[in-house]
């Protein structure tokens, strides 16, 4: 796959002037939809930063979300090895499918009820195996963070905070995990106090998110220091979930 800056995208359109275009959610890689682009649609997408397609039924340029408001904000564009198919990542402003689901590949149990531009929510529904289908939280992005940490562990570049932690060994990293866990508790208690007092919680909620982010990062660094892939942790969680299901 070849990914290029917007003004350098070269596509081999078919005899009909079209190329298939797949859109993934930039948050976690979930495939949202497949449609068709021509040169005009690609140019409009790159110029405006909002995904456009060519409507084959209406034979005209079509801005995704032009009537619903559920636009797709472009984040990257790539082509496949033959440059005759387009892959985009985007941030959706609401449900992508006209049925109200997050993805055109979802069934109707995942209908999203939030208004365009609001936080994306869907009513969790169980499939025929009893598994709850909840809205994605973007956990797939942790693979990107882990890849960076693993790279620091193998290359040890100078000036990197992760490198300094790893060079300190298990004690240095372990101390940071303990410290950050304590910070999570303190931030959570501050948020609970604000909630009890019916006070504004924007600051305290942001503090909890920030401290949990620090804890997750340092926990991953600890795994790297011990040469334990996060997949082993996921396997334990999955096994426990299956045992209790």
Secondary structure, DSSP 4 states (H G I P E B T S, - for coil): -EE--GGG------TTS-EEEEEEETTT--EEEEEEE-HHHHHHHHHHSB-EEEETTTTEEEETTTTTS--EEEEEEEE-TTS-EEEEEEEESS-SSTTSBSSTTS-GGGBB-SPTTSPP-B--EE-TTS-EEPPP--GGGHHHHHHHHHHHHHH--TT-HHHHHHHTHHHHHHHHHHHHHHHHHHHHHHHHHHHHTT---HHHHHHHHHHHHHHHHHHHHHHHHTT--HHHHHHHHHHHHHHH-
